[in-house]
């Protein structure tokens, strides 16, 4: 019998009445492998798509139990699909793996199960899953490559951050396309009096203006082509002139500049032997030293300050306010910065650090105007042990309290208590006014009074005349 006659007999057998060429095209388009099996799983006939690689061994399956050619985990799947189809549960489908041979590995196939023209036969249409498996493998390989690139990028970013933080030079990055800053290190933040996170996306023109005529960004780009070129810039507040060295580079989609700031006095005094001594004094000073911004954010601190606030590393103070470490919080901080902002400096300002009753300290504060915004430098001395060495101090109003004690036997207890209350109230008001340098609003905040109530008490104790006389 010829090949055409065999095909006609095979197709006409399970789909009687249908044109054989149509059926051959249908099965060839739907499946790479077509198996005709009975309900027990015995292969009665099969057809293969021409040109299918690695399946020549299937031609000898006729008469064999299909289970003998499946992997162990695929045999239960075949049984379930045949049972579902026989019970009328629709058209089942499953992935079955053909056993490997000496000619190649196991062959993954996706089969769908269909009833045919007579009761004892099942048509299994199989699709070769090797192309899909190859695509999945390529996808997994691409995903692993992306993850490796991402890890390498994270390592590079971490190294860049460490490098920027440890550099003594003030550096920042500029996106030439949108004329904005993208990143700045801690040294640049201290020099410009800004918080480090406050630089992201800030326009360059908002921070600087050129000393020479022309566009500032064009001057930086031009200077980046010469290693020894410098661009003179002025901060927008006009407080300080700077020299900037620029380096040009490109990243995907953007032209970037790495700018290194050199202040004019530092350029002339790079060989000054006293500069490292000041840094050494800052780090080795037994007194706590800290620099805070105008809103109280801690910019930098020495090891003694870290010991005072019980913090292990300076990085743990980043973007934290000094008020977090004060017993009275923002009240003491606002009074302190308000007075120093007006007078420029303050000596021996009493504060309490820590929770509960707090640890007594004395702070000397100076306003520094060298940056974009004012910065306050604090030198803090722990008084918890110094008080014990000095011995007991006599209060300034002890004379008034002695006069109250002398009233015993002359007045009733109720009258003595009322007079003692007046003495204590007057002492507290005087202390608050002295502490705030006669700032009535701040003194009222410390005492928990309204401004009007404070003025009433000042008149009651003739303290308005005392302030006028001073």
MOKAUR-V287837 format. One record per residue. N is the residue number from 0. RES is the residue in one letter. SS is DSSP state (H for helix, E for strand, - for the rest). OMEGA is omega in radians with two decimals (none if undefined). Layout:
n & res & ss & omega
N & RES & SS & OMEGA
N & RES & SS & OMEGA
//
This chain:
n & res & ss & omega
0 & X & - & -3.12
1 & X & - & 3.13
2 & X & H & 3.13
3 & X & H & 3.13
4 & X & H & 3.10
5 & X & H & 3.12
6 & X & H & -3.11
7 & X & H & -3.13
8 & X & H & -3.11
9 & X & H & -3.12
10 & X & H & 3.14
11 & X & H & -3.11
12 & X & H & -3.08
13 & X & H & 3.01
14 & X & - & -3.07
15 & X & - & 3.08
16 & X & - & -3.14
17 & X & - & 3.11
18 & X & - & -3.08
19 & X & H & 3.12
20 & X & H & 3.12
21 & X & H & -3.14
22 & X & H & 3.13
23 & X & H & 3.11
24 & X & H & -3.13
25 & X & H & -3.11
26 & X & H & 3.12
27 & X & H & 3.11
28 & X & H & -3.10
29 & X & H & -2.94
30 & X & - & 2.95
31 & X & - & 3.12
32 & X & E & 3.04
33 & X & E & -3.14
34 & X & E & 3.01
35 & X & E & -3.09
36 & X & E & 3.03
37 & X & E & -3.05
38 & X & - & 3.10
39 & X & - & 3.14
40 & X & - & 3.12
41 & X & E & -3.14
42 & X & E & 3.11
43 & X & E & 3.08
44 & X & E & 3.13
45 & X & E & 3.05
46 & X & E & -3.13
47 & X & E & 3.04
48 & X & - & -3.13
49 & X & - & 3.11
50 & X & - & 3.13
51 & X & - & -3.05
52 & X & - & 2.95
53 & X & - & -3.09
54 & X & - & 3.13
55 & X & H & -3.12
56 & X & H & -3.12
57 & X & H & -3.05
58 & X & H & -3.11
59 & X & H & -3.05
60 & X & - & -3.05
61 & X & - & -3.12
62 & X & - & 3.14
63 & X & - & 2.98
64 & X & E & -3.08
65 & X & H & -3.09
66 & X & H & -3.14
67 & X & H & -3.14
68 & X & H & 3.12
69 & X & E & 3.04
70 & X & - & -3.03
71 & X & H & -3.11
72 & X & H & -3.12
73 & X & H & -3.10
74 & X & H & 3.09
75 & X & H & 3.12
76 & X & H & 3.10
77 & X & H & -3.13
78 & X & H & -3.13
79 & X & H & -3.11
80 & X & H & 3.11
81 & X & H & 3.12
82 & X & H & 3.13
83 & X & H & -3.13
84 & X & H & -3.14
85 & X & H & 3.12
86 & X & - & 3.10
87 & X & - & -3.10
88 & X & - & 3.12
89 & X & - & -3.13
90 & X & - & -3.09
91 & X & - & 3.09
92 & X & E & -3.12
93 & X & E & 3.05
94 & X & E & -3.14
95 & X & E & 3.12
96 & X & E & 3.07
97 & X & E & -3.06
98 & X & - & 3.10
99 & X & - & 3.07
100 & X & E & 3.11
101 & X & - & -3.12
102 & X & - & -3.12
103 & X & E & -3.13
104 & X & - & 3.12
105 & X & - & -3.02
106 & X & E & 3.10
107 & X & E & -3.13
108 & X & E & 3.04
109 & X & E & -3.06
110 & X & E & 2.92
111 & X & E & -3.01
112 & X & E & -3.06
113 & X & E & 2.98
114 & X & E & 3.08
115 & X & - & -2.92
116 & X & - & 3.12
117 & X & - & -2.89
118 & X & - & -2.93
119 & X & - & -3.08
120 & X & E & 3.10
121 & X & E & 3.08
122 & X & E & 3.09
123 & X & E & 3.13
124 & X & E & -3.06
125 & X & E & 3.09
126 & X & E & 3.14
127 & X & E & -3.11
128 & X & - & -3.12
129 & X & H & 3.07
130 & X & H & 3.11
131 & X & H & 3.12
132 & X & H & 3.11
133 & X & H & 3.10
134 & X & H & 3.12
135 & X & H & 3.12
136 & X & H & 3.08
137 & X & H & 3.11
138 & X & H & 3.12
139 & X & H & 3.13
140 & X & H & 3.11
141 & X & H & 3.12
142 & X & H & 3.11
143 & X & H & 3.11
144 & X & H & 3.10
145 & X & H & 3.13
146 & X & H & 3.09
147 & X & H & 3.10
148 & X & H & 3.14
149 & X & H & 3.10
150 & X & H & 3.10
151 & X & H & 3.10
152 & X & H & 3.11
153 & X & H & 3.10
154 & X & H & 3.14
155 & X & H & 3.12
156 & X & H & 3.12
157 & X & H & 3.11
158 & X & H & 3.11
159 & X & H & -3.14
160 & X & H & 3.11
161 & X & H & 3.14
162 & X & H & -3.13
163 & X & H & -3.08
164 & X & H & -3.10
165 & X & H & 3.12
166 & X & - & 3.06
167 & X & - & 3.10
168 & X & - & 3.07
169 & X & E & -3.07
170 & X & E & 3.02
171 & X & E & 3.13
172 & X & E & -3.14
173 & X & E & 3.00
174 & X & E & -3.06
175 & X & - & -3.06
176 & X & - & -3.12
177 & X & - & 3.03
178 & X & - & -3.10
179 & X & E & 3.06
180 & X & E & 3.11
181 & X & E & -3.10
182 & X & E & 3.06
183 & X & E & 3.12
184 & X & - & -3.06
185 & X & H & 3.13
186 & X & H & 3.10
187 & X & H & 3.12
188 & X & H & 3.12
189 & X & H & -3.11
190 & X & H & -3.09
191 & X & H & 3.09
192 & X & - & -3.14
193 & X & - & 2.98
194 & X & - & -3.01
195 & X & H & -3.11
196 & X & H & -3.12
197 & X & H & -3.11
198 & X & H & -3.01
199 & X & - & 3.09
200 & X & - & -3.14
201 & X & - & 3.11
202 & X & E & -3.13
203 & X & H & -3.11
204 & X & H & 3.14
205 & X & H & -3.10
206 & X & H & -3.03
207 & X & E & 2.93
208 & X & E & -3.03
209 & X & E & 3.05
210 & X & - & 3.12
211 & X & - & 3.11
212 & X & - & 3.09
213 & X & - & -3.13
214 & X & - & -3.08
215 & X & H & -3.10
216 & X & H & 3.09
217 & X & H & 3.09
218 & X & H & 3.12
219 & X & H & 3.12
220 & X & H & 3.12
221 & X & H & -3.14
222 & X & H & -3.11
223 & X & - & -3.14
224 & X & - & 3.12
225 & X & - & -3.06
226 & X & - & -3.06
227 & X & - & -3.08
228 & X & - & 3.10
229 & X & - & 3.11
230 & X & E & 3.11
231 & X & E & 3.14
232 & X & E & 3.03
233 & X & E & 3.02
234 & X & E & -3.06
235 & X & - & 3.10
236 & X & - & 3.10
237 & X & - & -3.04
238 & X & - & -3.02
239 & X & - & 3.05
240 & X & E & -3.08
241 & X & E & 2.95
242 & X & E & -3.05
243 & X & E & 3.01
244 & X & E & -3.04
245 & X & E & 3.05
246 & X & E & -3.07
247 & X & E & 3.03
248 & X & E & -3.10
249 & X & E & 2.98
250 & X & E & -3.12
251 & X & - & 3.07
252 & X & - & -3.09
253 & X & E & 3.01
254 & X & E & -3.02
255 & X & E & 3.04
256 & X & E & 2.95
257 & X & E & -3.07
258 & X & E & 3.09
259 & X & E & -3.05
260 & X & E & 2.99
261 & X & E & 3.06
262 & X & E & -3.05
263 & X & H & 3.10
264 & X & H & -3.12
265 & X & H & 3.11
266 & X & H & -3.12
267 & X & H & -3.01
268 & X & - & -3.14
269 & X & - & -3.11
270 & X & - & -3.13
271 & X & - & -3.08
272 & X & - & -3.11
273 & X & - & -3.08
274 & X & H & 3.12
275 & X & H & 3.12
276 & X & H & 3.10
277 & X & H & 3.09
278 & X & H & 3.12
279 & X & H & 3.10
280 & X & H & 3.14
281 & X & H & -3.07
282 & X & H & -3.05
283 & X & H & -3.08
284 & X & - & 3.13
285 & X & - & 3.09
286 & X & - & 3.13
287 & X & E & -3.14
288 & X & E & 3.13
289 & X & E & 3.04
290 & X & E & -3.13
291 & X & E & 3.12
292 & X & - & -3.06
293 & X & - & 3.09
294 & X & - & 3.08
295 & X & - & 3.12
296 & X & E & -3.12
297 & X & E & 3.14
298 & X & E & 3.09
299 & X & E & -3.12
300 & X & E & 3.13
301 & X & - & -3.10
302 & X & H & 3.13
303 & X & H & 3.09
304 & X & H & 3.10
305 & X & H & 3.09
306 & X & H & -3.11
307 & X & H & -3.10
308 & X & H & 3.07
309 & X & - & 3.09
310 & X & - & -3.03
311 & X & - & -3.04
312 & X & - & -3.14
313 & X & H & 3.13
314 & X & H & 3.12
315 & X & H & 3.11
316 & X & H & -3.06
317 & X & - & 3.11
318 & X & - & 3.09
319 & X & - & -3.10
320 & X & E & 3.07
321 & X & H & -3.12
322 & X & H & 3.14
323 & X & H & -3.06
324 & X & H & 3.14
325 & X & E & -3.13
326 & X & - & 3.13
327 & X & - & 2.96
328 & X & - & -3.04
329 & X & H & -3.13
330 & X & H & 3.12
331 & X & H & -3.09
332 & X & H & -3.14
333 & X & H & 3.10
334 & X & H & -3.11
335 & X & H & -3.07
336 & X & H & 3.12
337 & X & H & -3.14
338 & X & H & 3.13
339 & X & H & 3.10
340 & X & H & 3.14
341 & X & H & -3.02
342 & X & H & -3.13
343 & X & - & 3.11
344 & X & E & 3.10
345 & X & E & -3.12
346 & X & E & 2.99
347 & X & E & 3.07
348 & X & E & -3.05
349 & X & E & 3.12
350 & X & E & 3.04
351 & X & E & 3.13
352 & X & E & 3.06
353 & X & - & -3.12
354 & X & - & 3.13
355 & X & - & 3.12
356 & X & - & 3.07
357 & X & - & 3.10
358 & X & E & -3.09
359 & X & E & 3.08
360 & X & E & 3.02
361 & X & E & -3.07
362 & X & E & 2.96
363 & X & E & -2.97
364 & X & E & 3.11
365 & X & E & 3.07
366 & X & E & -3.14
367 & X & E & -3.07
368 & X & - & -3.09
369 & X & - & -3.08
370 & X & - & 3.09
371 & X & - & 3.09
372 & X & - & 3.13
373 & X & - & 3.07
374 & X & E & -3.11
375 & X & E & 3.08
376 & X & E & -3.09
377 & X & E & 2.95
378 & X & E & -2.95
379 & X & E & 3.12
380 & X & E & 3.10
381 & X & E & -3.08
382 & X & - & -3.10
383 & X & - & 3.09
384 & X & - & 3.13
385 & X & H & 3.14
386 & X & H & 3.13
387 & X & H & 3.14
388 & X & H & -3.11
389 & X & H & -3.09
390 & X & - & -3.08
391 & X & - & 3.11
392 & X & - & 3.11
393 & X & - & -3.13
394 & X & - & -3.07
395 & X & - & -3.11
396 & X & - & -3.12
397 & X & H & 3.13
398 & X & H & 3.12
399 & X & H & 3.12
400 & X & H & 3.08
401 & X & H & 3.14
402 & X & H & 3.09
403 & X & H & -3.13
404 & X & H & -3.12
405 & X & - & -3.13
406 & X & - & 3.12
407 & X & E & -3.12
408 & X & - & 3.13
409 & X & - & -3.14
410 & X & E & 3.12
411 & X & - & -3.14
412 & X & H & -3.13
413 & X & H & 3.13
414 & X & H & 3.13
415 & X & H & 3.14
416 & X & H & 3.13
417 & X & H & 3.13
418 & X & H & 3.10
419 & X & H & 3.10
420 & X & H & 3.11
421 & X & H & -3.14
422 & X & H & -3.14
423 & X & H & -3.14
424 & X & H & 3.13
425 & X & H & 3.11
426 & X & H & -3.10
427 & X & H & -3.14
428 & X & H & 3.12
429 & X & H & -3.13
430 & X & H & -3.14
431 & X & H & 3.12
432 & X & H & 3.11
433 & X & H & -3.10
434 & X & H & -3.10
435 & X & - & -3.13
436 & X & - & 3.08
437 & X & - & 3.02
438 & X & - & -3.01
439 & X & H & -3.13
440 & X & H & 3.14
441 & X & H & 3.12
442 & X & H & 3.10
443 & X & H & 3.10
444 & X & H & 3.14
445 & X & H & -3.09
446 & X & H & -3.11
447 & X & - & -3.12
448 & X & - & 2.95
449 & X & - & -3.12
450 & X & H & 3.13
451 & X & H & 3.13
452 & X & H & 3.11
453 & X & H & 3.13
454 & X & H & 3.10
455 & X & H & -3.12
456 & X & H & 3.07
457 & X & H & 3.10
458 & X & H & -3.11
459 & X & H & -3.09
460 & X & - & 3.10
461 & X & - & 3.14
462 & X & H & 3.06
463 & X & H & 3.11
464 & X & H & -3.14
465 & X & H & 3.13
466 & X & H & 3.13
467 & X & H & -3.13
468 & X & H & 3.12
469 & X & - & none
//
